[in-house]
Amino acid sequence: MIKTSMKMMLAASLLMGGTALMAEQNKAPQTAKAPKLKPLTPAAEKAAYHLFDVLNLKNRIRETLDQQLALRIRMQPTMAPYQEIYKKFFSKYYQWDKMKKNLAKAYAQVFTPKEMEELAKFYATKAGKKAFLIMPSLSQLSLKMAQAQIGAHNKELKAAVDAKAKALEAAAKKSK
């Protein structure tokens, strides 16, 4: 159960993007290199493509790009005049047919073909569709709750770090 949950979390992070989708203004653009992945078997490729179809992944990634652009513009209104440039850029370089095989390779690193078929069966259900849409929000909420719970004790952490720093400093002075 835990192993499956960990795999689900890894897949969700692959899917929802641990990658920045837009370059920060005033920073040099970064080129993302795809990681080296083990070869994709025909069975894994078929299972991944089936899962992608069930998830409607092609359209979901496009929608996510659009949502992130809209969010970025709300957060940084000075980007608004450039919105169409970003949209055209994403349309030019987000090419599902070129991306899906590499994405299938990424899924095959985490899931067996059988597991991908099991996921496809689950995500085809009403509960699975809801889980796919809601889980990213629940993950974010969980992270915020954990940060708030831990953050409430920052003074204790700072005191422990300060005490250790003083002890290290005293030990360094003593050894000289």
C-alpha positions in Angstrom: 0.0 0.0 0.0 2.7 2.5 1.0 4.8 1.5 -2.1 1.8 2.1 -4.3 1.1 5.4 -2.7 4.7 6.5 -3.2 4.5 5.5 -6.8 1.3 7.5 -7.2 2.9 10.6 -5.6 5.9 10.3 -7.9 3.7 9.9 -10.9 1.6 12.9 -9.8 4.7 15.0 -9.5 5.9 13.9 -12.9 2.5 14.7 -14.3 1.8 18.0 -12.6 5.2 19.3 -13.1 8.2 19.6 -10.9 9.5 21.8 -13.8 9.1 25.6 -14.1 7.1 26.2 -17.2 8.1 29.8 -17.8 11.4 31.5 -17.5 11.6 34.2 -14.9 11.9 37.7 -16.3 15.4 39.2 -16.1 17.0 35.8 -15.8 19.0 33.9 -18.4 16.8 31.2 -19.9 17.6 27.7 -18.7 17.6 24.7 -21.0 16.0 21.7 -19.4 17.6 18.4 -20.4 15.5 15.2 -20.2 16.9 12.7 -17.8 18.4 9.4 -19.1 15.7 6.8 -18.8 15.8 3.0 -19.3 14.4 1.8 -22.6 10.7 1.6 -23.1 9.2 -1.8 -23.7 6.3 -2.2 -26.2 4.1 -3.4 -23.4 4.9 -0.4 -21.2 4.5 2.0 -24.1 1.0 0.6 -24.9 0.0 0.7 -21.2 1.2 4.3 -20.8 -0.6 5.5 -23.9 -3.8 3.8 -22.7 -3.4 5.5 -19.3 -2.7 8.9 -21.0 -5.9 8.5 -23.0 -8.0 7.7 -19.9 -6.4 10.7 -18.2 -7.0 12.9 -21.2 -3.4 13.9 -20.5 -2.8 15.7 -23.8 -5.5 18.2 -23.1 -4.8 18.4 -19.3 -1.2 19.4 -19.9 -2.3 22.1 -22.3 -4.8 23.3 -19.8 -2.2 23.3 -17.1 0.1 25.5 -19.2 -2.7 27.9 -19.8 -3.7 28.0 -16.1 -0.1 28.6 -15.0 0.3 31.4 -17.5 -2.9 33.0 -16.3 -1.8 32.6 -12.7 1.6 34.1 -13.5 0.0 37.1 -15.2 -2.3 37.6 -12.1 0.8 37.5 -9.9 2.9 39.6 -12.3 0.5 42.0 -14.2 3.5 43.5 -16.1 3.5 40.2 -18.1 0.0 40.8 -19.4 1.1 42.5 -22.7 3.2 39.4 -23.4 0.5 36.9 -22.9 0.0 36.1 -26.6 3.7 35.6 -27.1 3.7 33.0 -24.3 0.6 31.3 -25.7 2.1 31.1 -29.2 5.4 29.9 -27.8 3.7 27.1 -25.8 1.6 26.1 -28.9 4.7 26.0 -31.0 6.7 23.8 -28.6 4.1 21.8 -26.8 3.7 19.0 -29.3 2.0 16.0 -27.8 3.2 13.6 -30.4 6.8 14.4 -29.8 6.4 14.4 -26.0 4.2 11.3 -25.3 6.9 8.7 -25.9 9.3 10.4 -23.5 6.5 10.8 -21.0 5.7 7.1 -21.4 9.4 6.3 -20.6 9.1 8.4 -17.5 6.0 6.5 -16.4 7.7 3.2 -17.2 10.4 4.1 -14.7 7.8 4.2 -11.9 5.1 1.8 -13.0 5.0 -1.7 -14.6 2.7 -2.1 -17.6 0.3 -4.0 -15.3 0.2 -1.2 -12.8 -0.4 1.4 -15.6 -3.4 -0.7 -16.7 -4.7 -0.9 -13.1 -4.3 2.9 -12.9 -6.2 3.3 -16.2 -9.0 1.1 -14.9 -9.2 3.2 -11.7 -9.0 6.6 -13.4 -11.8 5.5 -15.7 -14.1 5.3 -12.7 -16.0 8.2 -11.3 -13.9 8.2 -8.1 -10.7 7.9 -10.2 -11.7 10.9 -12.3 -12.4 12.9 -9.2 -9.1 11.8 -7.6 -7.1 12.8 -10.6 -8.6 16.3 -10.6 -8.6 16.8 -6.8 -5.3 15.2 -5.7 -3.0 18.0 -6.7 -5.1 20.5 -4.6 -5.1 18.1 -1.7 -1.4 17.6 -1.9 -0.9 21.4 -1.9 -3.2 21.7 1.1 -1.4 19.0 3.0 1.9 20.7 2.4 0.6 24.0 3.6 -0.9 22.4 6.7 2.5 20.7 7.5 4.3 24.0 6.9 2.0 25.9 9.2 2.2 23.2 11.9 6.0 23.2 11.7 6.3 26.9 11.2 4.5 27.5 14.5 7.6 26.2 16.2 10.3 28.2 14.3 11.6 29.8 17.5 12.4 26.4 18.9 14.3 25.5 15.7 16.1 28.8 15.6 17.2 28.3 19.2 18.5 24.8 18.5 20.4 26.0 15.5 21.9 29.0 17.4 22.9 26.7 20.3 24.6 24.3 17.8 26.4 27.2 16.0 27.7 28.5 19.4 28.9 25.0 20.3 30.7 24.6 16.9 32.2 28.0 17.2 33.5 27.2 20.8 34.9 23.9 19.6 36.7 25.6 16.7 38.2 28.2 19.1 39.3 25.4 21.5 41.0 23.4 18.7 43.2 26.4 17.7 
